């Protein structure tokens, strides 16, 4: 939990630095040049990634799956599906990520249209939730891995319970404390998920289970974006936010009602496939 916390705290700190850097860049050079400079930073990241060397170690007699990345995803999904805790957790997490994707789209509409905050208002709201992410990363890392599944469910429950309030607050200023707490809750949802996968999966399958988790959650996130756009056009922003918040609460309730998740003890060791 501490290592995953440090990982996410580093990302949150980098995002805060990026917000400040972008503000200064746009103010001094304008948005067009800022986009070109930002694109160059991705090339720098690509160079760092190219320099990473990794050689997978396999147990005696273990054969690398044929078919590349997709074979790894399929094998990881098969492994997860054979274990009730990992299966239930993946379904809860991926469904919640679809709702979070929808919430992200609403976030921009709130800042730019409902609150009429423009770029400064969007930056302030983004900064508030990022500070919450940083605080949440530090707090969750100090709690240890015990009870990780319950922390995940509580994080999702609190996030969903607060999100609907964004539909009724009148200004950017009123949204800031909500976004701050939601950022904290988000880390109590996100970090434990990685911890549970790492502690309840045999070492040789960790990469594949993460590949399966990322593939399913990202695929459903695309559906969340599309659904959010359709809902907003048909029902309006206020009703759409309430519906998505209700969906999050439902997903959290399903998680709480699953006996395998309530009994899960990540520190008990990795789940092997017989």
C-alpha positions in Angstrom: 0.0 0.0 0.0 2.8 2.4 0.8 4.5 1.8 -2.5 1.3 2.4 -4.5 0.6 5.4 -2.4 4.1 6.9 -3.2 3.4 6.1 -6.9 0.2 8.1 -6.9 1.5 10.9 -4.7 4.3 11.4 -7.2 1.7 11.6 -10.1 -0.4 14.1 -8.2 2.5 16.3 -7.3 3.6 16.2 -11.0 0.0 17.2 -12.0 0.1 20.2 -9.6 3.4 21.3 -11.0 2.1 20.8 -14.5 -0.9 23.0 -13.8 1.3 25.8 -12.6 3.7 25.4 -15.5 0.9 25.4 -18.0 -0.6 28.6 -16.6 2.7 30.4 -16.8 3.3 29.0 -20.3 -0.1 30.1 -21.7 0.1 33.5 -20.1 3.6 34.2 -21.5 3.5 32.5 -24.9 -0.2 31.9 -25.7 -2.1 28.6 -26.0 -0.9 27.7 -29.5 2.8 27.6 -28.7 2.0 25.9 -25.3 0.4 23.0 -27.2 3.6 22.5 -29.2 5.8 22.6 -26.1 3.5 20.2 -24.3 3.6 17.7 -27.2 7.4 17.8 -27.0 7.3 16.7 -23.3 5.5 13.5 -24.5 8.5 12.8 -26.8 10.8 13.2 -23.8 8.7 10.7 -21.9 8.9 8.3 -24.8 12.7 8.4 -24.8 12.7 7.5 -21.1 10.4 4.6 -21.7 12.6 3.4 -24.6 15.5 3.3 -22.1 13.7 0.9 -19.7 15.1 -2.6 -19.8 13.0 -5.5 -18.4 13.5 -9.3 -18.6 10.6 -11.4 -17.3 11.6 -14.2 -15.0 9.5 -17.4 -15.3 9.2 -20.3 -13.0 10.8 -23.6 -14.0 8.7 -25.2 -16.7 6.5 -22.2 -17.3 6.0 -21.3 -21.0 5.5 -17.8 -22.3 2.0 -17.5 -23.8 1.9 -17.2 -27.6 0.0 -14.2 -29.1 1.7 -11.3 -27.4 -0.3 -8.7 -25.4 -3.8 -9.9 -26.2 -2.8 -13.4 -25.0 -1.6 -11.9 -21.7 -4.9 -10.0 -21.4 -6.9 -13.2 -22.0 -4.8 -15.2 -19.6 -5.1 -12.5 -16.9 -8.8 -12.3 -17.3 -9.1 -16.1 -17.1 -7.0 -16.1 -13.9 -9.2 -13.3 -12.3 -12.4 -15.1 -13.3 -11.4 -18.2 -11.4 -11.2 -16.3 -8.1 -14.3 -14.9 -6.6 -12.6 -12.0 -4.8 -10.7 -10.8 -7.9 -13.6 -11.3 -10.2 -16.1 -9.4 -8.0 -13.5 -6.7 -7.4 -12.8 -6.3 -11.1 -16.4 -6.0 -12.0 -17.0 -3.3 -9.3 -13.9 -1.4 -10.2 -14.5 -1.4 -14.0 -18.1 -0.4 -13.6 -17.1 2.4 -11.3 -14.5 3.5 -13.8 -17.2 3.9 -16.5 -19.0 6.2 -14.1 -15.9 8.1 -13.3 -15.3 8.7 -17.0 -18.8 10.1 -17.3 -18.1 12.3 -14.2 -15.0 13.6 -15.8 -16.9 14.8 -18.8 -19.5 16.5 -16.6 -16.6 18.1 -14.7 -15.6 20.1 -17.8 -19.2 21.1 -18.6 -19.7 22.3 -15.1 -16.6 24.5 -15.2 -17.0 26.0 -18.6 -20.8 26.2 -19.0 -22.7 26.0 -15.7 -20.2 28.0 -13.6 -18.9 30.0 -16.6 -15.5 29.8 -15.1 -13.5 29.7 -18.3 -10.0 28.3 -18.2 -9.2 29.9 -14.8 -12.2 28.2 -13.2 -11.4 24.9 -14.8 -7.8 25.1 -13.5 -8.9 25.9 -10.0 -11.3 23.0 -10.0 -8.7 20.7 -11.4 -6.2 21.9 -8.8 -8.6 21.3 -6.0 -9.2 17.7 -6.9 -5.5 17.1 -7.6 -4.6 18.4 -4.1 -7.2 16.0 -2.8 -5.6 13.2 -4.7 -2.2 14.1 -3.2 -3.6 14.2 0.3 -5.5 10.9 -0.2 -2.4 9.2 -1.6 -0.4 10.1 1.5 -3.2 9.1 3.9 -4.0 5.8 2.3 -0.3 4.9 2.3 -0.1 5.2 6.1 -2.9 2.7 6.6 -1.3 -0.5 5.5 -2.8 -3.2 3.3 -5.1 -4.7 5.9 -8.8 -4.1 5.0 -7.9 -2.9 1.5 -11.1 -4.0 -0.1 -13.3 -2.3 2.5 -11.2 0.9 2.0 -11.9 0.7 -1.7 -15.6 0.3 -1.2 -15.7 3.2 1.3 -13.7 5.4 -1.1 -16.2 4.7 -3.9 -19.2 5.2 -1.6 -18.0 8.6 -0.3 -17.0 9.7 -3.9 -20.4 8.8 -5.2 -22.2 10.4 -2.2 -20.5 13.7 -2.7 -20.5 13.8 -6.5 -24.3 14.5 -6.8 -23.8 17.7 -4.8 -21.9 19.2 -7.8 -25.3 19.3 -9.5 -26.6 21.8 -7.0 -23.6 24.0 -6.0 -23.8 27.4 -7.7 -20.2 28.5 -8.3 -16.6 27.3 -8.7 -15.8 28.4 -5.1 -18.6 26.2 -3.7 -17.2 23.2 -5.6 -13.7 23.4 -4.3 -14.2 21.7 -0.9 -16.3 19.0 -2.5 -13.6 18.3 -5.1 -10.9 18.3 -2.4 -12.7 15.6 -0.4 -13.6 13.7 -3.6 -9.9 13.6 -4.5 -9.1 12.0 -1.2 -11.9 9.5 -1.6 -10.7 8.6 -5.1 -7.3 7.5 -3.8 -9.0 5.4 -1.2 -10.7 3.7 -4.1 -7.8 3.5 -6.6 -4.7 2.6 -4.5 -6.3 -0.4 -2.7 -7.3 -1.9 -6.0 -3.7 -2.1 -7.1 -2.7 -3.4 -3.7 -5.3 -6.2 -3.7 -4.2 -7.4 -7.2 -0.6 -7.4 -6.1 -1.1 -9.2 -2.8 -3.7 -11.8 -4.0 -2.1 -12.8 -7.3 0.9 -15.1 -7.8 3.9 -13.2 -8.9 4.0 -14.8 -12.4 0.5 -13.5 -13.1 0.6 -10.0 -11.7 1.4 -8.4 -15.1 -1.3 -10.2 -16.8 -4.0 -9.4 -14.2 -3.1 -5.8 -14.4 -3.3 -6.0 -18.2 -6.8 -7.5 -17.9 -7.8 -4.9 -15.4 -6.6 -2.0 -17.5 -8.2 -3.4 -20.7 -11.6 -3.9 -19.2 -11.7 -0.7 -17.2 -10.5 1.5 -20.1 -13.0 -0.1 -22.5 -15.8 0.6 -20.1 -14.5 4.1 -19.6 -15.0 4.8 -23.3 -18.6 3.7 -22.9 -18.9 6.0 -19.9 -17.8 9.0 -22.0 -20.2 8.1 -24.8 -23.1 7.6 -22.3 -22.4 10.9 -20.6 -22.6 12.8 -23.9 -25.8 11.2 -24.8 -27.3 11.7 -21.4 -26.4 15.4 -21.3 -28.0 16.0 -24.7 -31.2 14.2 -23.8 -31.7 15.0 -20.1 -29.5 17.9 -19.3 -26.5 18.2 -17.0 -28.3 18.3 -13.6 -30.3 15.1 -14.2 -27.3 13.4 -15.8 -25.0 14.0 -12.8 -27.7 12.6 -10.5 -28.1 9.5 -12.6 -24.4 8.8 -12.8 -24.0 9.4 -9.1 -26.9 7.0 -8.4 -25.1 4.4 -10.7 -21.9 4.8 -8.6 -23.9 4.3 -5.4 -25.5 1.1 -6.9 -22.1 -0.2 -7.9 -20.7 0.4 -4.4 -23.8 -1.3 -2.8 -23.3 -4.3 -5.0 -19.7 -4.5 -3.8 -20.8 -4.3 -0.1 -23.3 -7.0 -0.7 -20.8 -9.5 -2.2 -19.7 -11.9 0.6 -16.4 -12.6 -1.1 -15.4 -9.0 -1.0 -16.5 -8.4 2.6 -14.4 -11.4 3.7 -11.4 -10.6 1.6 -8.1 -10.5 3.4 -5.3 -9.4 0.9 -2.5 -10.2 3.3 -3.5 -13.9 3.4 -1.4 -14.5 0.3 -1.6 -14.9 -3.4 -4.3 -17.0 -5.1 -2.9 -19.7 -7.2 -4.5 -21.5 -10.1 -4.7 -25.3 -9.7 
